[in-house]
């Protein structure tokens, strides 16, 4: 199953990050990669000027660098996380 770039998918990512304990914020800034991670504060800052596809891709890029306790995720959250992490990286 591939990831679809829809507002519903973006909402699923935001819910997943909430379950993980990270806050996703949209801010303007000079981010070379389109995002910034403040790990000690558990905040992922995404460039608010990115289109929908860019926002989702930024959240996908950040996910492997975050420590996730699968036991604390809901069943739906765990399924979505595992689906995202099993996707091949297109770069």
HELIX and SHEET records of a PDB file:
HELIX    1   1 UNK A    7  UNK A   20  1                                  14    
HELIX    2   2 UNK A   52  UNK A   63  1                                  12    
HELIX    3   3 UNK A   70  UNK A   72  5                                   3    
HELIX    4   4 UNK A   75  UNK A   85  1                                  11    
SHEET    1   A 3 UNK A  23  UNK A  27  0                                        
SHEET    2   A 3 UNK A  43  UNK A  47  1                                        
SHEET    3   A 3 UNK A  35  UNK A  38 -1                                        
END                                                                             
